[in-house]
Amino acid sequence: MAEQDRIRIEIGFDGGQVMSAHVQMSVADELEHSLDGGGSGGTVQIEAEDGRYTIPLTRIVYVKRYSREGRVGFSGS
């Protein structure tokens, strides 16, 4: 799986906890789509680099989707 296919997201919960994970862009899209459903309840499963998370949708306060991170270094031209 290519690194450019992954993105960092941050999920904030109603108790103040925050979770950060590197996920495939399709997983971030699916999470946002699930939240657009009006918070009807249920859970969403997120496959991240370090494992699988099952998250109750009603506990999510916000999702931050980071833009692609720039790389420091030299590039061959």
Rosetta silent file (secondary structure, phi, psi, omega in degrees, C-alpha in Angstrom):
SEQUENCE: MAEQDRIRIEIGFDGGQVMSAHVQMSVADELEHSLDGGGSGGTVQIEAEDGRYTIPLTRIVYVKRYSREGRVGFSGS
SCORE:     score description
SCORE:     0.000 S_00000001
   1 L     0.000  128.279 -177.271    0.000    0.000    0.000 S_00000001
   2 L   -73.352  144.544 -179.962    1.504    3.323   -1.037 S_00000001
   3 H   -61.387  -34.898 -178.394    2.173    5.968    1.592 S_00000001
   4 H   -69.086  -12.790  177.414    0.343    8.613   -0.466 S_00000001
   5 H   -83.711   -0.853 -177.397   -2.852    6.549   -0.142 S_00000001
   6 E  -112.423  152.754 -179.923   -2.853    7.190    3.624 S_00000001
   7 E  -142.183  153.233  178.207   -3.890   10.247    5.577 S_00000001
   8 E   -93.498  130.884  174.678   -3.772   11.252    9.223 S_00000001
   9 E  -122.116  158.561  176.602   -7.095   11.834   10.972 S_00000001
  10 E  -131.328  130.628 -179.016   -7.918   12.979   14.479 S_00000001
  11 E  -117.395  124.571  177.191  -11.173   12.041   16.186 S_00000001
  12 E  -101.887  137.158 -177.566  -12.448   13.995   19.185 S_00000001
  13 E  -110.077  160.757 -174.388  -14.875   12.367   21.615 S_00000001
  14 L   -64.875  -16.639  176.743  -17.493   13.884   23.895 S_00000001
  15 L   -89.934   -0.785  179.257  -15.461   13.137   27.050 S_00000001
  16 L   101.591   -9.227  178.915  -12.497   15.179   25.780 S_00000001
  17 L   -72.806  150.923  178.219  -10.364   12.295   24.549 S_00000001
  18 E  -131.691  136.531  179.233   -8.686   12.590   21.166 S_00000001
  19 E  -120.890  135.951  176.834   -7.499    9.754   18.945 S_00000001
  20 E  -120.827  141.148 -178.597   -5.115   10.133   16.019 S_00000001
  21 E  -152.581  150.733  171.102   -4.546    7.491   13.340 S_00000001
  22 E   -97.131  119.790 -175.539   -3.038    7.013    9.888 S_00000001
  23 E  -131.996  164.545  172.284   -5.705    5.460    7.675 S_00000001
  24 E   -66.476  149.707 -179.605   -6.402    4.885    4.001 S_00000001
  25 H   -59.366  -34.068  179.422   -8.160    7.822    2.378 S_00000001
  26 H   -65.453  -32.346  177.916  -11.163    5.592    1.657 S_00000001
  27 H   -68.470  -42.005  177.181  -11.496    4.872    5.406 S_00000001
  28 H   -63.244  -41.132  177.388  -11.531    8.610    6.183 S_00000001
  29 H   -61.532  -44.118 -179.103  -14.160    9.109    3.466 S_00000001
  30 H   -64.052  -39.706  177.962  -16.290    6.291    4.902 S_00000001
  31 H   -62.159  -47.688  179.114  -16.076    7.765    8.412 S_00000001
  32 H   -62.134  -39.470  178.337  -17.200   11.179    7.197 S_00000001
  33 H   -63.944  -40.763  178.507  -20.032    9.587    5.214 S_00000001
  34 H   -63.191  -38.241  179.498  -21.187    7.655    8.312 S_00000001
  35 H   -71.862  -29.099  178.029  -21.255   10.877   10.334 S_00000001
  36 H   -67.275  -14.738 -178.972  -23.257   12.649    7.620 S_00000001
  37 L   -70.140    2.598  176.835  -26.040   10.145    8.296 S_00000001
  38 L    91.604   12.759  177.779  -27.282   12.354   11.142 S_00000001
  39 L    64.201   42.298 -176.266  -25.723   10.433   14.019 S_00000001
  40 L   -73.141    6.251  179.832  -28.385    7.728   13.984 S_00000001
  41 L   100.363 -168.160 -179.352  -26.234    5.604   16.269 S_00000001
  42 L    86.272 -173.412 -178.585  -24.300    2.490   15.556 S_00000001
  43 E  -130.103  165.815  174.061  -20.589    2.036   15.229 S_00000001
  44 E  -132.093  141.280  177.120  -17.926    2.382   12.585 S_00000001
  45 E  -103.768  133.453 -179.007  -14.813    0.250   12.225 S_00000001
  46 E  -119.848  123.379  173.641  -11.568    1.945   11.275 S_00000001
  47 E   -91.136  116.039  178.955   -8.549    0.045    9.978 S_00000001
  48 E  -115.966  175.876  179.525   -5.431    2.002   10.953 S_00000001
  49 L   -57.814  -36.980 -173.401   -1.706    1.273   10.741 S_00000001
  50 L   -99.162    6.169  176.905   -1.664   -0.031   14.310 S_00000001
  51 E   144.461 -170.987 -178.622   -4.900   -2.037   14.315 S_00000001
  52 E  -105.721  135.907  177.278   -8.679   -1.921   14.060 S_00000001
  53 E  -117.396  138.469  171.617  -10.850    0.442   16.079 S_00000001
  54 E  -112.118  119.881 -170.628  -14.601    0.139   16.640 S_00000001
  55 E  -123.201  129.229  174.872  -16.026    3.557   17.470 S_00000001
  56 E   -73.545  124.521 -175.617  -19.570    4.487   18.536 S_00000001
  57 H   -61.928  -31.872 -176.775  -20.749    7.265   16.199 S_00000001
  58 H   -70.389  -14.759 -179.235  -22.780    9.018   18.903 S_00000001
  59 H   -92.414   -9.902 -176.916  -19.597    9.717   20.940 S_00000001
  60 E   -80.862  127.514  177.890  -17.742   11.537   18.130 S_00000001
  61 E   -96.897  -41.385  178.783  -17.637   15.327   18.480 S_00000001
  62 E  -153.317  159.158  172.461  -15.341   16.116   15.556 S_00000001
  63 E  -129.258  124.921  176.141  -13.096   14.587   12.910 S_00000001
  64 E  -107.197  128.426 -179.956  -10.050   16.461   11.679 S_00000001
  65 E  -110.778  114.490 -177.217   -8.594   15.370    8.367 S_00000001
  66 L   -78.249  145.146  173.556   -5.009   16.528    7.905 S_00000001
  67 L   -72.386  163.990 -179.221   -3.734   17.636    4.541 S_00000001
  68 L   -57.815  135.892 -178.609   -0.877   15.657    3.112 S_00000001
  69 L   -78.388  138.505  175.360    2.275   16.235    5.076 S_00000001
  70 L   -75.181  152.021  178.949    5.203   17.818    3.271 S_00000001
  71 L  -102.887  137.225  176.224    8.465   15.965    3.203 S_00000001
  72 L   -94.221  133.991  179.262   11.711   17.550    4.315 S_00000001
  73 L   144.088 -170.161 -178.164   14.719   16.722    2.211 S_00000001
  74 L  -102.422  146.487  175.934   16.116   16.825   -1.263 S_00000001
  75 L  -117.280  146.115  179.130   14.412   15.668   -4.394 S_00000001
  76 L   -81.102  128.910  179.604   16.136   14.416   -7.491 S_00000001
  77 L  -113.226    0.000    0.000   15.542   16.588  -10.531 S_00000001
